[in-house]
Amino acid sequence: MTMSDIKIGIYGGTFDPVHLGHIRSVYAFLTACDLDRLFIMPNYLPPHKSLCPGDDPMMRLQMLKIAFGPLPFYNDKVIVSDFEIRNREVSYTYKTLEHFKWISNDITLLCGTDNFLNLEYWRNAERIFELAKIAHIVRPGTYDESDEILQMKDRYRDKYGATIIDVPMAPIELSSTEIREKIKRGENTSYLMPQSVRDFIDQYDLYGEHNA
């Protein structure tokens, strides 16, 4: 197998902080798409959302390395990439995909529901659909099976020739925003993230009152 033949996945986001929902998404993505490599891609500066005050991209990167370094069964496939952070500019997905196109001709981009519904409004969306298959996390019995989702799948296929892959995953309600608030209030969040990540957050007081 040459490098151009390997199946790679891209999973981007702010991961501020990384939590068990992200980890479960990685397992589901790897399984559903039978990936050879999965690149976890923390944004430097996301174009569609605001970062929390005091954001430190290098700390977010380090938390991801802590979370995914010892990942059981898949740690040889998962790579935490500093590509977007190293570029130190607004993190446009099409630019990331163009970079990884030099590595593989088979790229799949993972999207949650909100991102999936708005994907055609992203910068240079046509290029995104051209460069990558789109993997959509589906939580059976939830909004992810709604008519709006089905309509968007058809629209992307008809208008852009997109390849859409469903990634089944049991529903889990976790929000990085809510986790940051819990940490700020001094609440226990060890059940929401790896203990090693929570220890790192405590060590550097990443979401404490003075960072609010």
Secondary structure, 3 states (H helix, E strand, C coil): CCHHHCEEEEEEECCCCCCHHHHHHHHHHHHHHCCCEEEEEECCECCCCCCCCCCCHHHHHHHHHHHHCCCCCCCCCEEECCHHHHHCCECCHHHHHHHHCCCCCEEEEEECHHHHHCHHHCCCHHHHHHHCEEEEEECCCCHHHCHHHHHHHHHHHHHHCCCEEEEECCCCCCCHHHHHHHHHCCCCCHHHCCHHHHHHHHHHCCCCHHHC
